[in-house]
């Protein structure tokens, strides 16, 4: 059983809900949703990611995002956690997007695999909600290099 084997660890799954585009005002979006973002940035500014900032990297777009990271075998957990935060604000998000055609919304899941793989599946509920938000979905796997 996976949980009993101490040499196996559940993957680390980081899920991000983001909005980005030239017409995005991250401060305005924060006030609209009343959700504190994990990180924001404006196009052309020094990256807010510490390692990138040390290298002088500038943001290629204006963005706002929230994230959750957890050890889990279920990829949908993070998606559902973030949807639970933004779903009550879906009408505000859709109206914001409608009035700013260059702004897009997305969900990104990055899976750091030690030994065991997660279930690569998102629920029908998640799919329906992501579709209603016209939300892109991306998936990245990162495997150990040993």
N, C-alpha and C positions, 0 to 999 in steps of 0.2 A: 504494500500500500504506500502511496506517495508520501502521505503525512508522517509515516513511521520511519522512513529512510532519512537519516540525518544528513546524508551526502547530497540529497536532492532538495532544492529550494524552489518554491513557487516563483514564477517569473515576476519581474518588476514591470508593471504596466502603468505607463504614464499616458493620460488622456487629456487633451487640450481642446477647449472650445474657443474659437478665435473669430474675430471680425477684422477685416483689413481692407484698405483702399485709400486712394488719395483724398476722397471726400470725407473720410472718417475723422471725427474729432473725439479722441479717446476720453477727454474729460467730460464732454457732453454725453457720451455713451454711458459712462459710469454713473452720471447723475440720472440718466433716463432709466437705467436698470436698477439702480441702487444696489449694485453688486460691486464689491471691491475687486479689481482685477489682480491677477498674479503679477502681470507685467504689461506695460504699454510702451509704445515708442512712436516717434514721428519720423517720417521719411527724411533722410539726410542727417538726422541727429546721430551722435555717437550711440552705439548699441547699448541697451540697458542690461545685456547679458555681461556679467563681469569679465569673463575670459575674452570675449570678443572685444569688449571696450578696451582692454589692455593692449590689444593688437591694432586698435584704431579703426575697427570695423564700424561702418555706418549703416543704419537701417535702410533697407531697400524699399520699404513701404511703411505706411502708418498702420499700427495694429493695436489691438486690445485682446487679452486672453486670460482665461482662468484655466486651472488645471487641477488634476488629482493624480496622485501616484500611490500605488498599493501593490503589495505582493498578492497575487491572485492567479487562479487558473481560469478565470472567467473574464474575458475581454469586455463583455457587456456591462459589468459592474461599474467601471469608470464612465462609460457612456451614459448609463442611467443616472449616476451621481450628478454629472454635469447637466444633463437634461432636466433633472429635478430643480436645479437652480435657475435655469433660463426659461423653462417652459411656462411658468406663470407670466412671463414677460413677452411671450411670443408675438402678441399683437403689436407691441411697441417695437420689437425687433423687425417685424415684417414691414411696418410703416417706415421705419428708419431706412431700411434697404430700398423700399420703393422710391423714396425721395432722393436717394443717392446711388445712381446706377453703377458707379465704379466700385462700390463697397460690396464685398462678398463675405460669406460666413462659412465656417468649416469646423470639422472635428478631426483631430489627428490622434491616433493611438500608436504609441511606440512601445514595443515589447522587448525587454531585455531578458534573454533566455540564459539561465544557468545550465540546466540539464533538461528540465521538463518543459514541455510546451503547454500553452494554455489552450482553451477551447476557442478556436477562431470562428466566433459566431456572435452576431448581435441579434437581439430579439426583434420580433415583428413590431413591437411597440416602439423600439428605438428607431427602426427604419421609417415607420410612419411619421414620427415626430421630426426626424432629420429631413425627410422629404417635405413636410409642411413648412419647415424653416428654409427650404431650398439650400440646405447645408451640404457642402462637399464632405466626403469622408475619405481619410487617408490612413494607411496602415504601414508601419515600419517594423521590421524585425531586426534585432541586434543580437548576434550570437557571440559567445565567448571565443576568443582567438587562440586558445591553448590547444 
